[in-house]
Amino acid sequence: MVEINKKKKNLFERFANWATIATGSSGAFITAFGIIIVWGITGPLFHYSDTWQLVINTGTTVVTFLMVFLIQKSQNKDSKAIHLKLNELLASHQGASNRMVDIEDITEKELDQLHKFYVELAGLAEEEDDITCTHSIDAARENHTTKLNHFKTKPHYINARKNQSKKSNGTGRS
């Protein structure tokens, strides 16, 4: 059963890849443009009837409907590949935060919080006298350790760690 499903997936995957390439080609555009020209030329022959108009409307609707799913599949695949490449870069860079790996899976609210953090960080960086000034990894680690040790004594940090601990043990309520 698994082998049959795998073959079906491979067949659909191959078809989707082929269709994406084919429909994004110059030949596909020229073909579509040619169909519109032929349709327009045949207007007087069919006296611009409702059926004549219905043919192009139905055809374009069906093609558009199918293309939406094909484009979405292609976008999903590209997006996943880009995320994996970015995750690899983050994971391989010693100074990068591994918390950013798979960040696309966090909530919109959490993304907004991170965005605010980086906006503030950028603002602080702009206050530097020398825009080309960089900080070493060691300085960043020392800064992080200092901040972390400071926050470990704060009630909001202690409560957050307790809540996280309860959730991971399965005792927390959502």
Biotite code that builds the C-alpha atoms (Angstrom):
import biotite.structure as struc

atoms = struc.array([
    struc.Atom([0.000, 0.000, 0.000], chain_id="A", res_id=1, res_name="MET", atom_name="CA", element="C"),
    struc.Atom([2.822, 2.401, 0.905], chain_id="A", res_id=2, res_name="VAL", atom_name="CA", element="C"),
    struc.Atom([4.583, 1.629, -2.368], chain_id="A", res_id=3, res_name="GLU", atom_name="CA", element="C"),
    struc.Atom([1.393, 2.361, -4.357], chain_id="A", res_id=4, res_name="ILE", atom_name="CA", element="C"),
    struc.Atom([0.945, 5.712, -2.559], chain_id="A", res_id=5, res_name="ASN", atom_name="CA", element="C"),
    struc.Atom([4.618, 6.519, -3.141], chain_id="A", res_id=6, res_name="LYS", atom_name="CA", element="C"),
    struc.Atom([4.209, 5.864, -6.866], chain_id="A", res_id=7, res_name="LYS", atom_name="CA", element="C"),
    struc.Atom([1.105, 8.071, -6.961], chain_id="A", res_id=8, res_name="LYS", atom_name="CA", element="C"),
    struc.Atom([2.937, 10.847, -5.151], chain_id="A", res_id=9, res_name="LYS", atom_name="CA", element="C"),
    struc.Atom([5.885, 10.520, -7.475], chain_id="A", res_id=10, res_name="ASN", atom_name="CA", element="C"),
    struc.Atom([3.583, 10.595, -10.491], chain_id="A", res_id=11, res_name="LEU", atom_name="CA", element="C"),
    struc.Atom([1.761, 13.683, -9.218], chain_id="A", res_id=12, res_name="PHE", atom_name="CA", element="C"),
    struc.Atom([5.046, 15.315, -8.239], chain_id="A", res_id=13, res_name="GLU", atom_name="CA", element="C"),
    struc.Atom([6.471, 14.660, -11.689], chain_id="A", res_id=14, res_name="ARG", atom_name="CA", element="C"),
    struc.Atom([3.296, 15.950, -13.341], chain_id="A", res_id=15, res_name="PHE", atom_name="CA", element="C"),
    struc.Atom([3.214, 19.063, -11.158], chain_id="A", res_id=16, res_name="ALA", atom_name="CA", element="C"),
    struc.Atom([6.870, 19.832, -11.891], chain_id="A", res_id=17, res_name="ASN", atom_name="CA", element="C"),
    struc.Atom([6.334, 19.324, -15.608], chain_id="A", res_id=18, res_name="TRP", atom_name="CA", element="C"),
    struc.Atom([3.141, 21.438, -15.626], chain_id="A", res_id=19, res_name="ALA", atom_name="CA", element="C"),
    struc.Atom([4.817, 24.227, -13.665], chain_id="A", res_id=20, res_name="THR", atom_name="CA", element="C"),
    struc.Atom([7.674, 24.375, -16.143], chain_id="A", res_id=21, res_name="ILE", atom_name="CA", element="C"),
    struc.Atom([5.381, 24.047, -19.167], chain_id="A", res_id=22, res_name="ALA", atom_name="CA", element="C"),
    struc.Atom([2.829, 26.660, -18.099], chain_id="A", res_id=23, res_name="THR", atom_name="CA", element="C"),
    struc.Atom([5.549, 29.126, -17.166], chain_id="A", res_id=24, res_name="GLY", atom_name="CA", element="C"),
    struc.Atom([7.174, 28.938, -20.578], chain_id="A", res_id=25, res_name="SER", atom_name="CA", element="C"),
    struc.Atom([7.076, 31.317, -23.514], chain_id="A", res_id=26, res_name="SER", atom_name="CA", element="C"),
    struc.Atom([5.367, 28.603, -25.540], chain_id="A", res_id=27, res_name="GLY", atom_name="CA", element="C"),
    struc.Atom([2.470, 28.450, -23.071], chain_id="A", res_id=28, res_name="ALA", atom_name="CA", element="C"),
    struc.Atom([2.035, 32.227, -23.240], chain_id="A", res_id=29, res_name="PHE", atom_name="CA", element="C"),
    struc.Atom([2.121, 32.226, -27.036], chain_id="A", res_id=30, res_name="ILE", atom_name="CA", element="C"),
    struc.Atom([-0.404, 29.351, -27.118], chain_id="A", res_id=31, res_name="THR", atom_name="CA", element="C"),
    struc.Atom([-2.764, 31.180, -24.739], chain_id="A", res_id=32, res_name="ALA", atom_name="CA", element="C"),
    struc.Atom([-2.378, 34.384, -26.711], chain_id="A", res_id=33, res_name="PHE", atom_name="CA", element="C"),
    struc.Atom([-3.069, 32.479, -29.945], chain_id="A", res_id=34, res_name="GLY", atom_name="CA", element="C"),
    struc.Atom([-6.246, 30.973, -28.478], chain_id="A", res_id=35, res_name="ILE", atom_name="CA", element="C"),
    struc.Atom([-7.480, 34.452, -27.538], chain_id="A", res_id=36, res_name="ILE", atom_name="CA", element="C"),
    struc.Atom([-6.711, 35.751, -31.050], chain_id="A", res_id=37, res_name="ILE", atom_name="CA", element="C"),
    struc.Atom([-8.535, 32.822, -32.688], chain_id="A", res_id=38, res_name="VAL", atom_name="CA", element="C"),
    struc.Atom([-11.459, 33.306, -30.298], chain_id="A", res_id=39, res_name="TRP", atom_name="CA", element="C"),
    struc.Atom([-11.595, 37.019, -31.121], chain_id="A", res_id=40, res_name="GLY", atom_name="CA", element="C"),
    struc.Atom([-11.427, 36.400, -34.863], chain_id="A", res_id=41, res_name="ILE", atom_name="CA", element="C"),
    struc.Atom([-14.251, 33.861, -34.693], chain_id="A", res_id=42, res_name="THR", atom_name="CA", element="C"),
    struc.Atom([-16.544, 36.409, -32.984], chain_id="A", res_id=43, res_name="GLY", atom_name="CA", element="C"),
    struc.Atom([-18.201, 37.638, -36.214], chain_id="A", res_id=44, res_name="PRO", atom_name="CA", element="C"),
    struc.Atom([-18.566, 34.048, -37.406], chain_id="A", res_id=45, res_name="LEU", atom_name="CA", element="C"),
    struc.Atom([-20.637, 33.227, -34.306], chain_id="A", res_id=46, res_name="PHE", atom_name="CA", element="C"),
    struc.Atom([-22.280, 36.683, -34.245], chain_id="A", res_id=47, res_name="HIS", atom_name="CA", element="C"),
    struc.Atom([-20.685, 37.376, -30.849], chain_id="A", res_id=48, res_name="TYR", atom_name="CA", element="C"),
    struc.Atom([-23.263, 35.060, -29.321], chain_id="A", res_id=49, res_name="SER", atom_name="CA", element="C"),
    struc.Atom([-23.625, 34.179, -25.660], chain_id="A", res_id=50, res_name="ASP", atom_name="CA", element="C"),
    struc.Atom([-22.266, 30.715, -26.429], chain_id="A", res_id=51, res_name="THR", atom_name="CA", element="C"),
    struc.Atom([-19.208, 32.244, -28.084], chain_id="A", res_id=52, res_name="TRP", atom_name="CA", element="C"),
    struc.Atom([-18.556, 34.330, -24.950], chain_id="A", res_id=53, res_name="GLN", atom_name="CA", element="C"),
    struc.Atom([-19.320, 31.378, -22.681], chain_id="A", res_id=54, res_name="LEU", atom_name="CA", element="C"),
    struc.Atom([-16.645, 29.271, -24.383], chain_id="A", res_id=55, res_name="VAL", atom_name="CA", element="C"),
    struc.Atom([-13.824, 31.673, -23.473], chain_id="A", res_id=56, res_name="ILE", atom_name="CA", element="C"),
    struc.Atom([-15.246, 32.409, -20.018], chain_id="A", res_id=57, res_name="ASN", atom_name="CA", element="C"),
    struc.Atom([-15.542, 28.719, -19.162], chain_id="A", res_id=58, res_name="THR", atom_name="CA", element="C"),
    struc.Atom([-12.141, 27.874, -20.598], chain_id="A", res_id=59, res_name="GLY", atom_name="CA", element="C"),
    struc.Atom([-10.335, 30.647, -18.737], chain_id="A", res_id=60, res_name="THR", atom_name="CA", element="C"),
    struc.Atom([-12.179, 29.869, -15.505], chain_id="A", res_id=61, res_name="THR", atom_name="CA", element="C"),
    struc.Atom([-11.235, 26.196, -15.607], chain_id="A", res_id=62, res_name="VAL", atom_name="CA", element="C"),
    struc.Atom([-7.602, 26.964, -16.456], chain_id="A", res_id=63, res_name="VAL", atom_name="CA", element="C"),
    struc.Atom([-7.416, 29.615, -13.726], chain_id="A", res_id=64, res_name="THR", atom_name="CA", element="C"),
    struc.Atom([-8.980, 27.270, -11.168], chain_id="A", res_id=65, res_name="PHE", atom_name="CA", element="C"),
    struc.Atom([-6.433, 24.534, -11.909], chain_id="A", res_id=66, res_name="LEU", atom_name="CA", element="C"),
    struc.Atom([-3.521, 26.960, -12.062], chain_id="A", res_id=67, res_name="MET", atom_name="CA", element="C"),
    struc.Atom([-4.278, 28.285, -8.579], chain_id="A", res_id=68, res_name="VAL", atom_name="CA", element="C"),
    struc.Atom([-3.562, 24.845, -7.113], chain_id="A", res_id=69, res_name="PHE", atom_name="CA", element="C"),
    struc.Atom([-0.536, 24.289, -9.311], chain_id="A", res_id=70, res_name="LEU", atom_name="CA", element="C"),
    struc.Atom([0.931, 27.669, -8.353], chain_id="A", res_id=71, res_name="ILE", atom_name="CA", element="C"),
    struc.Atom([0.227, 27.023, -4.667], chain_id="A", res_id=72, res_name="GLN", atom_name="CA", element="C"),
    struc.Atom([1.973, 23.646, -4.820], chain_id="A", res_id=73, res_name="LYS", atom_name="CA", element="C"),
    struc.Atom([4.955, 25.209, -6.524], chain_id="A", res_id=74, res_name="SER", atom_name="CA", element="C"),
    struc.Atom([5.050, 28.040, -3.972], chain_id="A", res_id=75, res_name="GLN", atom_name="CA", element="C"),
    struc.Atom([4.823, 25.588, -1.068], chain_id="A", res_id=76, res_name="ASN", atom_name="CA", element="C"),
    struc.Atom([7.713, 23.562, -2.447], chain_id="A", res_id=77, res_name="LYS", atom_name="CA", element="C"),
    struc.Atom([9.846, 26.650, -3.098], chain_id="A", res_id=78, res_name="ASP", atom_name="CA", element="C"),
    struc.Atom([9.026, 28.066, 0.323], chain_id="A", res_id=79, res_name="SER", atom_name="CA", element="C"),
    struc.Atom([9.974, 24.814, 2.039], chain_id="A", res_id=80, res_name="LYS", atom_name="CA", element="C"),
    struc.Atom([13.266, 24.670, 0.118], chain_id="A", res_id=81, res_name="ALA", atom_name="CA", element="C"),
    struc.Atom([14.086, 28.277, 1.030], chain_id="A", res_id=82, res_name="ILE", atom_name="CA", element="C"),
    struc.Atom([13.288, 27.664, 4.693], chain_id="A", res_id=83, res_name="HIS", atom_name="CA", element="C"),
    struc.Atom([15.504, 24.577, 4.721], chain_id="A", res_id=84, res_name="LEU", atom_name="CA", element="C"),
    struc.Atom([18.360, 26.529, 3.147], chain_id="A", res_id=85, res_name="LYS", atom_name="CA", element="C"),
    struc.Atom([17.966, 29.347, 5.678], chain_id="A", res_id=86, res_name="LEU", atom_name="CA", element="C"),
    struc.Atom([17.771, 26.818, 8.519], chain_id="A", res_id=87, res_name="ASN", atom_name="CA", element="C"),
    struc.Atom([21.011, 25.265, 7.284], chain_id="A", res_id=88, res_name="GLU", atom_name="CA", element="C"),
    struc.Atom([22.697, 28.668, 7.261], chain_id="A", res_id=89, res_name="LEU", atom_name="CA", element="C"),
    struc.Atom([21.470, 29.418, 10.780], chain_id="A", res_id=90, res_name="LEU", atom_name="CA", element="C"),
    struc.Atom([22.461, 26.015, 12.088], chain_id="A", res_id=91, res_name="ALA", atom_name="CA", element="C"),
    struc.Atom([25.926, 26.199, 10.530], chain_id="A", res_id=92, res_name="SER", atom_name="CA", element="C"),
    struc.Atom([26.779, 29.722, 11.718], chain_id="A", res_id=93, res_name="HIS", atom_name="CA", element="C"),
    struc.Atom([28.259, 29.665, 15.188], chain_id="A", res_id=94, res_name="GLN", atom_name="CA", element="C"),
    struc.Atom([26.966, 33.105, 16.139], chain_id="A", res_id=95, res_name="GLY", atom_name="CA", element="C"),
    struc.Atom([23.409, 32.677, 14.876], chain_id="A", res_id=96, res_name="ALA", atom_name="CA", element="C"),
    struc.Atom([20.584, 31.844, 17.226], chain_id="A", res_id=97, res_name="SER", atom_name="CA", element="C"),
    struc.Atom([19.316, 28.302, 16.711], chain_id="A", res_id=98, res_name="ASN", atom_name="CA", element="C"),
    struc.Atom([15.953, 29.525, 17.985], chain_id="A", res_id=99, res_name="ARG", atom_name="CA", element="C"),
    struc.Atom([15.456, 31.021, 14.533], chain_id="A", res_id=100, res_name="MET", atom_name="CA", element="C"),
    struc.Atom([15.482, 27.574, 12.931], chain_id="A", res_id=101, res_name="VAL", atom_name="CA", element="C"),
    struc.Atom([11.893, 26.638, 11.989], chain_id="A", res_id=102, res_name="ASP", atom_name="CA", element="C"),
    struc.Atom([10.688, 30.067, 13.083], chain_id="A", res_id=103, res_name="ILE", atom_name="CA", element="C"),
    struc.Atom([7.978, 29.854, 10.423], chain_id="A", res_id=104, res_name="GLU", atom_name="CA", element="C"),
    struc.Atom([6.100, 27.519, 12.759], chain_id="A", res_id=105, res_name="ASP", atom_name="CA", element="C"),
    struc.Atom([5.604, 30.063, 15.550], chain_id="A", res_id=106, res_name="ILE", atom_name="CA", element="C"),
    struc.Atom([2.484, 32.177, 15.982], chain_id="A", res_id=107, res_name="THR", atom_name="CA", element="C"),
    struc.Atom([1.903, 35.546, 14.347], chain_id="A", res_id=108, res_name="GLU", atom_name="CA", element="C"),
    struc.Atom([2.024, 37.185, 17.785], chain_id="A", res_id=109, res_name="LYS", atom_name="CA", element="C"),
    struc.Atom([5.440, 35.648, 18.482], chain_id="A", res_id=110, res_name="GLU", atom_name="CA", element="C"),
    struc.Atom([6.679, 36.810, 15.073], chain_id="A", res_id=111, res_name="LEU", atom_name="CA", element="C"),
    struc.Atom([5.487, 40.335, 15.896], chain_id="A", res_id=112, res_name="ASP", atom_name="CA", element="C"),
    struc.Atom([7.417, 40.234, 19.176], chain_id="A", res_id=113, res_name="GLN", atom_name="CA", element="C"),
    struc.Atom([10.585, 39.156, 17.391], chain_id="A", res_id=114, res_name="LEU", atom_name="CA", element="C"),
    struc.Atom([10.065, 41.848, 14.773], chain_id="A", res_id=115, res_name="HIS", atom_name="CA", element="C"),
    struc.Atom([9.838, 44.509, 17.496], chain_id="A", res_id=116, res_name="LYS", atom_name="CA", element="C"),
    struc.Atom([13.013, 43.143, 19.066], chain_id="A", res_id=117, res_name="PHE", atom_name="CA", element="C"),
    struc.Atom([14.956, 43.408, 15.801], chain_id="A", res_id=118, res_name="TYR", atom_name="CA", element="C"),
    struc.Atom([13.574, 46.872, 15.067], chain_id="A", res_id=119, res_name="VAL", atom_name="CA", element="C"),
    struc.Atom([14.829, 47.969, 18.485], chain_id="A", res_id=120, res_name="GLU", atom_name="CA", element="C"),
    struc.Atom([18.157, 46.222, 17.910], chain_id="A", res_id=121, res_name="LEU", atom_name="CA", element="C"),
    struc.Atom([18.519, 48.005, 14.569], chain_id="A", res_id=122, res_name="ALA", atom_name="CA", element="C"),
    struc.Atom([17.773, 51.298, 16.308], chain_id="A", res_id=123, res_name="GLY", atom_name="CA", element="C"),
    struc.Atom([20.508, 50.638, 18.848], chain_id="A", res_id=124, res_name="LEU", atom_name="CA", element="C"),
    struc.Atom([22.929, 49.747, 16.065], chain_id="A", res_id=125, res_name="ALA", atom_name="CA", element="C"),
    struc.Atom([22.173, 53.049, 14.344], chain_id="A", res_id=126, res_name="GLU", atom_name="CA", element="C"),
    struc.Atom([23.270, 54.877, 17.501], chain_id="A", res_id=127, res_name="GLU", atom_name="CA", element="C"),
    struc.Atom([26.786, 53.494, 17.062], chain_id="A", res_id=128, res_name="GLU", atom_name="CA", element="C"),
    struc.Atom([29.345, 56.119, 16.032], chain_id="A", res_id=129, res_name="ASP", atom_name="CA", element="C"),
    struc.Atom([30.881, 53.769, 13.492], chain_id="A", res_id=130, res_name="ASP", atom_name="CA", element="C"),
    struc.Atom([28.334, 51.989, 11.281], chain_id="A", res_id=131, res_name="ILE", atom_name="CA", element="C"),
    struc.Atom([30.977, 49.433, 10.289], chain_id="A", res_id=132, res_name="THR", atom_name="CA", element="C"),
    struc.Atom([31.684, 48.559, 13.925], chain_id="A", res_id=133, res_name="CYS", atom_name="CA", element="C"),
    struc.Atom([31.042, 44.913, 14.611], chain_id="A", res_id=134, res_name="THR", atom_name="CA", element="C"),
    struc.Atom([31.060, 42.970, 17.814], chain_id="A", res_id=135, res_name="HIS", atom_name="CA", element="C"),
    struc.Atom([32.866, 39.707, 18.240], chain_id="A", res_id=136, res_name="SER", atom_name="CA", element="C"),
    struc.Atom([31.085, 36.452, 18.961], chain_id="A", res_id=137, res_name="ILE", atom_name="CA", element="C"),
    struc.Atom([32.765, 36.457, 22.376], chain_id="A", res_id=138, res_name="ASP", atom_name="CA", element="C"),
    struc.Atom([31.388, 39.934, 23.125], chain_id="A", res_id=139, res_name="ALA", atom_name="CA", element="C"),
    struc.Atom([27.932, 38.826, 22.009], chain_id="A", res_id=140, res_name="ALA", atom_name="CA", element="C"),
    struc.Atom([28.150, 35.720, 24.238], chain_id="A", res_id=141, res_name="ARG", atom_name="CA", element="C"),
    struc.Atom([29.322, 37.779, 27.192], chain_id="A", res_id=142, res_name="GLU", atom_name="CA", element="C"),
    struc.Atom([26.471, 40.225, 26.605], chain_id="A", res_id=143, res_name="ASN", atom_name="CA", element="C"),
    struc.Atom([23.992, 37.354, 26.375], chain_id="A", res_id=144, res_name="HIS", atom_name="CA", element="C"),
    struc.Atom([25.288, 35.703, 29.557], chain_id="A", res_id=145, res_name="THR", atom_name="CA", element="C"),
    struc.Atom([25.114, 38.994, 31.440], chain_id="A", res_id=146, res_name="THR", atom_name="CA", element="C"),
    struc.Atom([21.538, 39.583, 30.281], chain_id="A", res_id=147, res_name="LYS", atom_name="CA", element="C"),
    struc.Atom([20.501, 36.025, 31.029], chain_id="A", res_id=148, res_name="LEU", atom_name="CA", element="C"),
    struc.Atom([21.987, 36.058, 34.527], chain_id="A", res_id=149, res_name="ASN", atom_name="CA", element="C"),
    struc.Atom([20.255, 39.356, 35.196], chain_id="A", res_id=150, res_name="HIS", atom_name="CA", element="C"),
    struc.Atom([16.887, 38.085, 33.941], chain_id="A", res_id=151, res_name="PHE", atom_name="CA", element="C"),
    struc.Atom([17.139, 34.817, 35.874], chain_id="A", res_id=152, res_name="LYS", atom_name="CA", element="C"),
    struc.Atom([16.574, 36.816, 39.049], chain_id="A", res_id=153, res_name="THR", atom_name="CA", element="C"),
    struc.Atom([13.457, 38.597, 37.738], chain_id="A", res_id=154, res_name="LYS", atom_name="CA", element="C"),
    struc.Atom([9.987, 37.258, 38.717], chain_id="A", res_id=155, res_name="PRO", atom_name="CA", element="C"),
    struc.Atom([8.673, 37.297, 35.121], chain_id="A", res_id=156, res_name="HIS", atom_name="CA", element="C"),
    struc.Atom([11.560, 35.079, 33.998], chain_id="A", res_id=157, res_name="TYR", atom_name="CA", element="C"),
    struc.Atom([11.155, 32.685, 36.926], chain_id="A", res_id=158, res_name="ILE", atom_name="CA", element="C"),
    struc.Atom([7.390, 32.425, 36.311], chain_id="A", res_id=159, res_name="ASN", atom_name="CA", element="C"),
    struc.Atom([7.879, 31.895, 32.585], chain_id="A", res_id=160, res_name="ALA", atom_name="CA", element="C"),
    struc.Atom([10.344, 29.058, 33.249], chain_id="A", res_id=161, res_name="ARG", atom_name="CA", element="C"),
    struc.Atom([7.937, 27.470, 35.755], chain_id="A", res_id=162, res_name="LYS", atom_name="CA", element="C"),
    struc.Atom([5.066, 27.676, 33.253], chain_id="A", res_id=163, res_name="ASN", atom_name="CA", element="C"),
    struc.Atom([7.238, 26.229, 30.486], chain_id="A", res_id=164, res_name="GLN", atom_name="CA", element="C"),
    struc.Atom([8.288, 23.424, 32.777], chain_id="A", res_id=165, res_name="SER", atom_name="CA", element="C"),
    struc.Atom([4.649, 22.627, 33.620], chain_id="A", res_id=166, res_name="LYS", atom_name="CA", element="C"),
    struc.Atom([3.689, 22.558, 29.932], chain_id="A", res_id=167, res_name="LYS", atom_name="CA", element="C"),
    struc.Atom([6.550, 20.259, 29.001], chain_id="A", res_id=168, res_name="SER", atom_name="CA", element="C"),
    struc.Atom([5.648, 17.890, 31.841], chain_id="A", res_id=169, res_name="ASN", atom_name="CA", element="C"),
    struc.Atom([2.039, 17.817, 30.683], chain_id="A", res_id=170, res_name="GLY", atom_name="CA", element="C"),
    struc.Atom([0.725, 19.389, 33.880], chain_id="A", res_id=171, res_name="THR", atom_name="CA", element="C"),
    struc.Atom([0.088, 22.806, 32.384], chain_id="A", res_id=172, res_name="GLY", atom_name="CA", element="C"),
    struc.Atom([-3.369, 23.819, 31.185], chain_id="A", res_id=173, res_name="ARG", atom_name="CA", element="C"),
    struc.Atom([-3.946, 25.668, 27.927], chain_id="A", res_id=174, res_name="SER", atom_name="CA", element="C"),
])
